[in-house]
Amino acid sequence: MVKQWSFSQLDTWFFKEARPFDSVGATQLDTILLPPPARTVAGAIRTLIGENQGINWKEFNQNHKLAKEIGYSDDLGKLQLTGPYLLYNEKQNEKQLERLYPVPLNILKGKTTGKKEEIEKFVNLVPGELVKCDLGTVRLPEKTGELKGAKPIEDAWLNQKDFERVLSGKFPRNIIYNKDLFTIENRVGIALDTSTRITKEHHLYQNQHIRIHHDKNLKIGMLVDGIKDRFHPSESDLINFGGEGRLAEVLINEENSQMKTPILKDEKYIFLTLLTAANLGNNWLPDESFIKSDNDDFWQGEIKGVKLKIISSVLGKSIQEGGWDLVKKQSRAVVSLVPAGSVWFCEVISGDPTKLHGKKIGKDTAFGRGELAVGKWENKI
């Protein structure tokens, strides 16, 4: 049965960016913003399962009986994760939390002049006329109307109701920004010699910590599937979460909300948007099957049995993610991820596009990467 694991902040959190400490000199090392990297949350989940099973980590290897359930190293075993994502409720005392969704990048926000003051408004991006560029002859995204200062809405989220409005071709009514949920605190630290517990000379460093606003009911969520109920902790517990071993309280409950599958009545034109960052390798297309011929202005391929033409896309800045490999005791190779909120504009050739809703694309999908949502757009060309 699918369980939702939620992580509550007890202090501050720090999720180290891909650069190592010794590469930055006097420059500050930034934190990855919420939600944290998928491997960080997966590691916390596997650790807590193992500790509740009384495992001796020094004896744990790929042949251990628990490894069949939670995997070993890069293999997650039977674990299937969805997320990580933000859980939120505006009311501090409410127990029922709602998943937040990244604002798709095909929505721009700007301002228009009203009678007394400027008013915030939205405009869509859709594929425009054919143009020649370094990609060949393609349809680049264009605004559906003029709007002063229109730009993508970054570091922001939508609740389920507003996200479903966006998927149906409407604009959101309310946007939740990172700055309204948490602040970034700059910290100064010094390295310790683990053998003597004495500080090291010339090892001063700076980093950043995330502090959730005390009046905000915000948690990190991850859906956990594939394992038997007895491997899920039966009550709340504490776990080291992220860099510097900061604590989080973990609560496990039933999945209590799920985004509705959009109603697409024989829609010919759809868009796919990422709910979680995707590892697409060195490609920007959602699947390796997509191919562009010399005479065509689109890429054609198939995702999960649905045949599509990709007409255009709006992709965010790639995310660089590294980490530490506990098994090999070395840094992981840095990978580039396509960020959540990225959009592909598609034309349906055959198949039911609603079947792509909630599916995952790319590599490392067991970690929750590459989760999709499906919406519709209007092709006016």
VOPAGU-2260 file (C-alpha; in pm, 1 decimal, decimal comma):
REM VOPAGU-2260
SITE   aa  ch    i         X         Y         Z
SITE  MET   A    0       0,0       0,0       0,0
SITE  VAL   A    1     119,3     351,5     -79,9
SITE  LYS   A    2     216,6     554,3     225,7
SITE  GLN   A    3     295,4     921,9     249,7
SITE  TRP   A    4     605,4    1008,4     449,2
SITE  SER   A    5     619,3    1369,0     569,0
SITE  PHE   A    6     928,8    1539,4     709,6
SITE  SER   A    7     884,8    1828,3     954,8
SITE  GLN   A    8    1159,8    2075,2    1036,3
SITE  LEU   A    9    1284,0    2084,9    1396,2
SITE  ASP   A   10    1577,1    2320,1    1338,4
SITE  THR   A   11    1713,9    2444,7    1006,4
SITE  TRP   A   12    1803,0    2236,8     699,0
SITE  PHE   A   13    2099,9    2246,9     465,7
SITE  PHE   A   14    2110,6    2059,2     134,3
SITE  LYS   A   15    2454,5    2105,5     -17,6
SITE  GLU   A   16    2483,4    2208,6    -379,7
SITE  ALA   A   17    2693,9    2004,1    -624,2
SITE  ARG   A   18    3022,3    2190,0    -559,2
SITE  PRO   A   19    3248,7    2044,0    -286,0
SITE  PHE   A   20    3349,7    2260,9      10,0
SITE  ASP   A   21    3716,9    2269,6     -89,8
SITE  SER   A   22    3635,9    2413,2    -435,6
SITE  VAL   A   23    3479,5    2739,4    -329,2
SITE  GLY   A   24    3756,9    2917,5    -141,4
SITE  ALA   A   25    3609,9    3218,1      33,4
SITE  THR   A   26    3286,8    3194,7    -163,2
SITE  GLN   A   27    2969,3    3091,6      11,3
SITE  LEU   A   28    2835,4    2742,5     -56,1
SITE  ASP   A   29    2464,2    2766,5    -135,6
SITE  THR   A   30    2189,0    2531,9     -27,2
SITE  ILE   A   31    1949,8    2360,3    -266,0
SITE  LEU   A   32    1606,1    2508,3    -204,5
SITE  LEU   A   33    1300,1    2309,7    -104,9
SITE  PRO   A   34    1208,0    2044,8    -192,1
SITE  PRO   A   35    1545,3    1874,5    -128,6
SITE  PRO   A   36    1719,0    1637,5    -373,0
SITE  ALA   A   37    1544,2    1305,7    -432,2
SITE  ARG   A   38    1847,3    1103,8    -316,8
SITE  THR   A   39    1854,4    1292,9      13,1
SITE  VAL   A   40    1495,1    1197,8      92,3
SITE  ALA   A   41    1541,7     841,8     -36,8
SITE  GLY   A   42    1846,9     802,6     187,3
SITE  ALA   A   43    1652,9     918,4     492,1
SITE  ILE   A   44    1369,8     675,9     413,5
SITE  ARG   A   45    1603,9     378,8     368,5
SITE  THR   A   46    1794,7     468,2     685,3
SITE  LEU   A   47    1483,4     488,1     899,2
SITE  ILE   A   48    1347,8     158,9     761,5
SITE  GLY   A   49    1679,5     -11,3     835,7
SITE  GLU   A   50    1706,4     127,0    1188,0
SITE  ASN   A   51    1350,4      23,4    1269,9
SITE  GLN   A   52    1441,9    -328,0    1150,3
SITE  GLY   A   53    1740,1    -328,8    1390,2
SITE  ILE   A   54    1997,5    -349,5    1112,4
SITE  ASN   A   55    2371,7    -333,8    1174,6
SITE  TRP   A   56    2489,4    -107,9     893,6
SITE  LYS   A   57    2844,4    -242,3     912,5
SITE  GLU   A   58    2712,1    -582,5     806,0
SITE  PHE   A   59    2475,0    -448,2     540,9
SITE  ASN   A   60    2559,2    -541,8     180,0
SITE  GLN   A   61    2388,0    -635,1    -145,9
SITE  ASN   A   62    2330,0    -990,1     -17,4
SITE  HIS   A   63    2152,1    -881,6     301,8
SITE  LYS   A   64    1785,4    -988,9     318,8
SITE  LEU   A   65    1675,9    -627,0     373,5
SITE  ALA   A   66    1857,5    -523,2      54,6
SITE  LYS   A   67    1583,9    -700,0    -143,9
SITE  GLU   A   68    1335,8    -451,5       3,6
SITE  ILE   A   69    1523,8    -119,3      21,2
SITE  GLY   A   70    1805,1    -193,8    -222,7
SITE  TYR   A   71    2176,2    -127,3    -197,1
SITE  SER   A   72    2376,0     166,9    -328,9
SITE  ASP   A   73    2203,7     305,1    -644,8
SITE  ASP   A   74    1951,2      18,7    -654,8
SITE  LEU   A   75    1633,9      91,1    -454,5
SITE  GLY   A   76    1520,3    -271,1    -447,7
SITE  LYS   A   77    1140,7    -283,1    -424,5
SITE  LEU   A   78    1108,0      80,0    -321,3
SITE  GLN   A   79     914,4     303,6    -560,0
SITE  LEU   A   80     909,7     671,5    -465,6
SITE  THR   A   81     707,0     968,0    -587,9
SITE  GLY   A   82     831,2    1315,1    -503,5
SITE  PRO   A   83     976,7    1484,4    -315,1
SITE  TYR   A   84     723,7    1765,4    -298,2
SITE  LEU   A   85     599,7    2033,5     -60,6
SITE  LEU   A   86     305,0    1976,6     173,1
SITE  TYR   A   87     130,7    2289,6     292,9
SITE  ASN   A   88    -168,3    2438,5     468,3
SITE  GLU   A   89    -211,6    2810,1     530,4
SITE  LYS   A   90    -359,3    2740,3     873,8
SITE  GLN   A   91     -87,2    2653,6    1123,3
SITE  ASN   A   92    -300,8    2419,5    1331,8
SITE  GLU   A   93    -451,5    2222,4    1043,9
SITE  LYS   A   94    -335,8    1859,8    1018,7
SITE  GLN   A   95    -462,2    1810,3     663,2
SITE  LEU   A   96    -181,7    1920,9     430,2
SITE  GLU   A   97    -207,4    1969,0      55,9
SITE  ARG   A   98      56,2    1901,9    -205,8
SITE  LEU   A   99     198,4    2206,2    -382,5
SITE  TYR   A  100     284,7    2199,4    -754,3
SITE  PRO   A  101     550,0    2398,8    -944,2
SITE  VAL   A  102     413,4    2673,9   -1168,9
SITE  PRO   A  103     449,0    2554,8   -1531,9
SITE  LEU   A  104     687,9    2772,2   -1731,6
SITE  ASN   A  105     434,7    2832,9   -2007,7
SITE  ILE   A  106     263,2    3086,0   -1779,6
SITE  LEU   A  107     411,5    3437,4   -1762,0
SITE  LYS   A  108     322,8    3708,5   -1513,2
SITE  GLY   A  109     337,9    4080,4   -1582,2
SITE  LYS   A  110     152,5    4403,7   -1513,1
SITE  THR   A  111    -112,0    4607,2   -1688,3
SITE  THR   A  112    -213,7    4965,2   -1614,3
SITE  GLY   A  113    -541,8    5005,0   -1427,4
SITE  LYS   A  114    -736,5    5316,2   -1335,6
SITE  LYS   A  115    -535,9    5384,5   -1020,5
SITE  GLU   A  116    -248,6    5137,1   -1015,4
SITE  GLU   A  117     -77,8    4858,9   -1206,3
SITE  ILE   A  118    -251,2    4521,6   -1189,9
SITE  GLU   A  119     -77,3    4183,5   -1207,6
SITE  LYS   A  120    -195,8    3967,9   -1496,7
SITE  PHE   A  121     -96,3    3651,3   -1678,8
SITE  VAL   A  122     -27,0    3550,5   -2035,1
SITE  ASN   A  123      49,4    3211,9   -2191,0
SITE  LEU   A  124     338,4    3090,9   -2399,5
SITE  VAL   A  125     244,3    2878,3   -2701,0
SITE  PRO   A  126     438,2    2764,8   -3009,7
SITE  GLY   A  127     473,8    3052,0   -3257,3
SITE  GLU   A  128     543,4    3078,8   -3628,6
SITE  LEU   A  129     822,7    2882,7   -3794,1
SITE  VAL   A  130    1167,3    3041,0   -3763,4
SITE  LYS   A  131    1518,4    2932,5   -3856,2
SITE  CYS   A  132    1770,6    2903,2   -3573,1
SITE  ASP   A  133    2049,4    2673,9   -3447,3
SITE  LEU   A  134    1789,9    2398,6   -3392,5
SITE  GLY   A  135    1682,6    2417,2   -3756,1
SITE  THR   A  136    1337,9    2530,8   -3864,9
SITE  VAL   A  137    1126,9    2524,5   -3548,8
SITE  ARG   A  138     835,7    2689,8   -3371,0
SITE  LEU   A  139     972,6    2883,9   -3075,1
SITE  PRO   A  140     739,9    2979,7   -2785,9
SITE  GLU   A  141     562,9    3313,9   -2817,9
SITE  LYS   A  142     330,5    3511,2   -2590,4
SITE  THR   A  143     -41,0    3495,0   -2664,3
SITE  GLY   A  144     -71,4    3868,6   -2594,7
SITE  GLU   A  145     120,9    4179,4   -2497,6
SITE  LEU   A  146     188,4    4222,9   -2128,0
SITE  LYS   A  147     434,4    4463,9   -1965,9
SITE  GLY   A  148     729,7    4291,5   -1798,0
SITE  ALA   A  149     592,7    3943,4   -1861,9
SITE  LYS   A  150     829,7    3670,6   -1739,1
SITE  PRO   A  151     818,1    3314,6   -1601,0
SITE  ILE   A  152     706,0    3268,2   -1241,7
SITE  GLU   A  153    1007,3    3121,1   -1062,2
SITE  ASP   A  154    1043,5    2991,3    -706,6
SITE  ALA   A  155     667,1    2964,4    -675,9
SITE  TRP   A  156     394,8    2705,9    -622,3
SITE  LEU   A  157      27,1    2635,9    -685,0
SITE  ASN   A  158    -218,4    2449,2    -468,4
SITE  GLN   A  159    -406,4    2158,9    -620,3
SITE  LYS   A  160    -711,0    2362,5    -722,6
SITE  ASP   A  161    -507,6    2629,2    -901,4
SITE  PHE   A  162    -282,5    2373,1   -1067,1
SITE  GLU   A  163    -585,1    2192,2   -1205,2
SITE  ARG   A  164    -704,9    2528,2   -1343,6
SITE  VAL   A  165    -374,6    2567,5   -1526,7
SITE  LEU   A  166    -398,7    2218,2   -1675,2
SITE  SER   A  167    -745,8    2302,4   -1805,9
SITE  GLY   A  168    -611,6    2610,1   -1989,4
SITE  LYS   A  169    -699,6    2874,9   -1728,7
SITE  PHE   A  170    -481,6    3103,2   -1515,8
SITE  PRO   A  171    -418,1    3051,7   -1142,3
SITE  ARG   A  172    -592,4    3267,9    -885,1
SITE  ASN   A  173    -330,0    3243,6    -614,2
SITE  ILE   A  174      47,1    3190,5    -623,9
SITE  ILE   A  175     256,7    3084,0    -324,2
SITE  TYR   A  176     617,0    3206,3    -332,1
SITE  ASN   A  177     922,6    3058,7    -162,1
SITE  LYS   A  178     982,0    3387,4      20,9
SITE  ASP   A  179     642,4    3347,7     187,3
SITE  LEU   A  180     730,4    2997,6     312,8
SITE  PHE   A  181    1092,7    3007,1     427,8
SITE  THR   A  182    1402,4    3223,5     455,4
SITE  ILE   A  183    1767,4    3156,9     374,2
SITE  GLU   A  184    2015,1    3214,6     658,6
SITE  ASN   A  185    2386,7    3262,6     596,7
SITE  ARG   A  186    2608,1    3065,4     833,3
SITE  VAL   A  187    2981,1    3052,4     912,8
SITE  GLY   A  188    3142,3    2729,1    1032,3
SITE  ILE   A  189    3478,6    2562,0    1082,7
SITE  ALA   A  190    3579,4    2203,9    1008,7
SITE  LEU   A  191    3661,9    1956,6    1287,0
SITE  ASP   A  192    3925,2    1686,9    1301,6
SITE  THR   A  193    3700,1    1384,9    1367,1
SITE  SER   A  194    3976,4    1195,2    1548,1
SITE  THR   A  195    4050,7    1469,3    1801,1
SITE  ARG   A  196    3732,1    1678,2    1784,5
SITE  ILE   A  197    3955,2    1985,3    1753,2
SITE  THR   A  198    3895,7    2254,2    1492,7
SITE  LYS   A  199    4120,2    2258,6    1185,9
SITE  GLU   A  200    4321,8    2563,2    1090,3
SITE  HIS   A  201    4237,2    2734,7     760,6
SITE  HIS   A  202    3908,3    2542,5     735,2
SITE  LEU   A  203    3658,7    2822,0     781,8
SITE  TYR   A  204    3358,6    2796,6     551,7
SITE  GLN   A  205    3027,8    2964,4     474,5
SITE  ASN   A  206    2700,2    2801,3     381,2
SITE  GLN   A  207    2328,4    2860,8     382,7
SITE  HIS   A  208    2046,0    2711,4     587,6
SITE  ILE   A  209    1673,0    2699,3     520,7
SITE  ARG   A  210    1441,4    2807,7     800,6
SITE  ILE   A  211    1069,5    2755,0     749,0
SITE  HIS   A  212     864,2    3046,2     881,2
SITE  HIS   A  213     735,7    2958,9    1227,6
SITE  ASP   A  214     377,9    3046,6    1131,7
SITE  LYS   A  215     376,7    2828,4     818,2
SITE  ASN   A  216     256,1    2469,1     814,1
SITE  LEU   A  217     507,1    2336,3     559,3
SITE  LYS   A  218     656,9    1987,5     529,4
SITE  ILE   A  219     841,4    1769,6     277,9
SITE  GLY   A  220     638,7    1481,9     138,0
SITE  MET   A  221     728,0    1160,9     -44,7
SITE  LEU   A  222     501,1     875,8    -150,3
SITE  VAL   A  223     656,5     537,9     -68,6
SITE  ASP   A  224     537,0     223,6    -245,5
SITE  GLY   A  225     659,3    -127,7    -327,2
SITE  ILE   A  226     734,4    -250,9      25,5
SITE  LYS   A  227     521,3    -434,5     280,4
SITE  ASP   A  228     338,3    -237,7     549,2
SITE  ARG   A  229     560,1    -376,3     825,9
SITE  PHE   A  230     859,5    -191,0     683,5
SITE  HIS   A  231     688,2     147,4     729,0
SITE  PRO   A  232     742,3     291,5    1079,6
SITE  SER   A  233     421,1     266,3    1280,9
SITE  GLU   A  234     469,4     594,0    1467,2
SITE  SER   A  235     651,6     924,5    1433,1
SITE  ASP   A  236    1028,6     914,7    1452,0
SITE  LEU   A  237    1334,9    1138,1    1419,3
SITE  ILE   A  238    1599,6    1119,5    1147,4
SITE  ASN   A  239    1906,9    1315,3    1041,2
SITE  PHE   A  240    1801,7    1501,1     728,9
SITE  GLY   A  241    2036,3    1666,7     480,8
SITE  GLY   A  242    2376,4    1819,1     551,6
SITE  GLU   A  243    2520,8    1865,8     901,3
SITE  GLY   A  244    2286,1    1600,6    1040,7
SITE  ARG   A  245    1997,4    1837,3    1112,6
SITE  LEU   A  246    1692,9    1665,8    1258,5
SITE  ALA   A  247    1352,6    1610,4    1101,5
SITE  GLU   A  248    1042,5    1448,9    1246,2
SITE  VAL   A  249     895,4    1181,5    1020,9
SITE  LEU   A  250     526,2    1096,2    1015,6
SITE  ILE   A  251     376,5     817,4     802,6
SITE  ASN   A  252      10,7     813,5     698,7
SITE  GLU   A  253    -217,8     711,2     415,9
SITE  GLU   A  254    -205,2     904,1      90,8
SITE  ASN   A  255    -484,6    1154,4     153,2
SITE  SER   A  256    -500,5    1357,1    -166,9
SITE  GLN   A  257    -436,8    1297,1    -530,8
SITE  MET   A  258    -446,7    1533,1    -824,9
SITE  LYS   A  259    -740,6    1466,8   -1053,8
SITE  THR   A  260    -672,4    1333,6   -1400,5
SITE  PRO   A  261    -752,5    1620,4   -1640,0
SITE  ILE   A  262   -1055,6    1595,9   -1864,4
SITE  LEU   A  263    -923,1    1591,7   -2220,6
SITE  LYS   A  264   -1210,9    1535,2   -2462,3
SITE  ASP   A  265   -1028,2    1422,0   -2774,0
SITE  GLU   A  266    -779,5    1705,3   -2726,0
SITE  LYS   A  267    -533,1    1718,2   -3011,0
SITE  TYR   A  268    -293,6    1962,3   -2847,5
SITE  ILE   A  269    -158,0    1893,2   -2499,7
SITE  PHE   A  270     137,1    2002,9   -2291,7
SITE  LEU   A  271     345,0    1789,8   -2058,9
SITE  THR   A  272     491,4    1955,4   -1750,3
SITE  LEU   A  273     733,3    1816,5   -1493,6
SITE  LEU   A  274     625,8    1794,2   -1130,1
SITE  THR   A  275     971,4    1672,6   -1025,5
SITE  ALA   A  276    1310,7    1722,4   -1187,8
SITE  ALA   A  277    1394,9    1468,4   -1460,3
SITE  ASN   A  278    1721,6    1300,4   -1553,0
SITE  LEU   A  279    1707,7    1289,6   -1933,6
SITE  GLY   A  280    2078,4    1229,4   -1981,9
SITE  ASN   A  281    2223,7    1457,5   -2248,5
SITE  ASN   A  282    1885,3    1501,8   -2415,8
SITE  TRP   A  283    1615,9    1767,9   -2375,8
SITE  LEU   A  284    1339,5    1550,1   -2519,2
SITE  PRO   A  285    1117,0    1349,9   -2282,4
SITE  ASP   A  286    1208,3    1017,3   -2441,8
SITE  GLU   A  287    1492,1     880,9   -2655,4
SITE  SER   A  288    1241,7     764,3   -2918,4
SITE  PHE   A  289    1176,0    1120,6   -3037,0
SITE  ILE   A  290    1342,9    1196,0   -3369,9
SITE  LYS   A  291    1338,0    1506,9   -3588,5
SITE  SER   A  292    1369,8    1460,9   -3964,9
SITE  ASP   A  293    1541,0    1717,7   -4185,6
SITE  ASN   A  294    1216,1    1821,8   -4353,2
SITE  ASP   A  295     992,4    1839,0   -4045,9
SITE  ASP   A  296     948,7    2113,5   -3786,2
SITE  PHE   A  297     865,3    1874,2   -3500,9
SITE  TRP   A  298    1002,0    1571,7   -3314,9
SITE  GLN   A  299     798,5    1251,3   -3323,3
SITE  GLY   A  300     810,6     968,1   -3074,0
SITE  GLU   A  301     625,0     772,7   -2808,1
SITE  ILE   A  302     584,0     789,1   -2429,6
SITE  LYS   A  303     421,1     498,9   -2243,6
SITE  GLY   A  304     231,3     388,5   -2555,9
SITE  VAL   A  305     109,7     738,8   -2649,5
SITE  LYS   A  306     244,2     863,3   -2984,5
SITE  LEU   A  307     319,1    1235,6   -2991,3
SITE  LYS   A  308     469,7    1514,9   -3194,4
SITE  ILE   A  309     670,2    1763,0   -2989,6
SITE  ILE   A  310     618,5    2104,5   -3145,6
SITE  SER   A  311     804,1    2325,7   -2899,8
SITE  SER   A  312     918,1    2345,4   -2536,3
SITE  VAL   A  313     991,7    2578,5   -2247,8
SITE  LEU   A  314    1267,3    2432,2   -2029,7
SITE  GLY   A  315    1406,6    2587,5   -1713,1
SITE  LYS   A  316    1771,3    2622,3   -1612,7
SITE  SER   A  317    1929,8    2281,7   -1557,7
SITE  ILE   A  318    1988,5    2168,5   -1199,7
SITE  GLN   A  319    2332,9    2035,8   -1109,4
SITE  GLU   A  320    2310,7    1756,0    -854,1
SITE  GLY   A  321    2593,6    1558,0    -700,0
SITE  GLY   A  322    2618,7    1400,9    -356,6
SITE  TRP   A  323    2823,7    1148,0    -163,8
SITE  ASP   A  324    2832,0     774,7    -239,0
SITE  LEU   A  325    2838,1     598,4      99,8
SITE  VAL   A  326    2924,0     260,4     -53,7
SITE  LYS   A  327    3215,0     376,4    -270,3
SITE  LYS   A  328    3311,8     650,1     -20,2
SITE  GLN   A  329    3352,5     911,3    -291,1
SITE  SER   A  330    3165,9    1198,7    -450,0
SITE  ARG   A  331    2901,4    1111,7    -704,5
SITE  ALA   A  332    2935,2    1231,0   -1060,3
SITE  VAL   A  333    2739,3    1552,6   -1108,1
SITE  VAL   A  334    2427,6    1508,6   -1323,8
SITE  SER   A  335    2221,9    1775,5   -1500,5
SITE  LEU   A  336    1849,1    1757,9   -1437,4
SITE  VAL   A  337    1566,1    1922,7   -1628,3
SITE  PRO   A  338    1384,1    2123,9   -1358,4
SITE  ALA   A  339    1025,5    2088,5   -1243,5
SITE  GLY   A  340     788,3    2324,9   -1422,7
SITE  SER   A  341     945,4    2261,3   -1764,2
SITE  VAL   A  342     694,0    2219,5   -2047,1
SITE  TRP   A  343     671,1    2034,9   -2379,8
SITE  PHE   A  344     398,8    2135,5   -2627,4
SITE  CYS   A  345     268,3    1825,5   -2804,1
SITE  GLU   A  346      26,3    1711,8   -3071,4
SITE  VAL   A  347    -138,4    1375,9   -3006,6
SITE  ILE   A  348    -101,4    1124,1   -3290,4
SITE  SER   A  349    -259,1     824,4   -3118,9
SITE  GLY   A  350    -332,4     694,5   -2770,8
SITE  ASP   A  351    -492,9     841,2   -2458,3
SITE  PRO   A  352    -276,0    1128,8   -2326,5
SITE  THR   A  353    -443,8    1117,1   -1984,4
SITE  LYS   A  354    -255,8     790,7   -1927,5
SITE  LEU   A  355      63,5     998,2   -1906,9
SITE  HIS   A  356     -70,8    1189,4   -1606,4
SITE  GLY   A  357     137,8    1092,6   -1303,0
SITE  LYS   A  358     376,7     875,3   -1504,7
SITE  LYS   A  359     753,9     925,9   -1485,5
SITE  ILE   A  360    1009,4     974,5   -1761,3
SITE  GLY   A  361    1387,0     955,2   -1791,9
SITE  LYS   A  362    1633,3     782,4   -1560,3
SITE  ASP   A  363    1610,7     714,8   -1185,5
SITE  THR   A  364    1230,6     712,3   -1185,3
SITE  ALA   A  365    1228,7     487,7    -877,1
SITE  PHE   A  366    1367,5     789,3    -688,3
SITE  GLY   A  367    1065,3     995,9    -796,7
SITE  ARG   A  368    1232,9    1180,0   -1083,6
SITE  GLY   A  369    1047,0    1287,7   -1396,7
SITE  GLU   A  370     685,1    1287,1   -1274,8
SITE  LEU   A  371     450,3    1428,3   -1541,2
SITE  ALA   A  372     122,6    1616,9   -1548,2
SITE  VAL   A  373     -86,0    1671,7   -1861,8
SITE  GLY   A  374    -268,3    1988,6   -1966,2
SITE  LYS   A  375    -415,0    2137,3   -2282,7
SITE  TRP   A  376    -322,5    2435,8   -2499,9
SITE  GLU   A  377    -483,1    2606,0   -2797,3
SITE  ASN   A  378    -300,4    2599,2   -3129,0
SITE  LYS   A  379    -399,6    2912,9   -3322,0
SITE  ILE   A  380    -170,4    2851,4   -3619,9
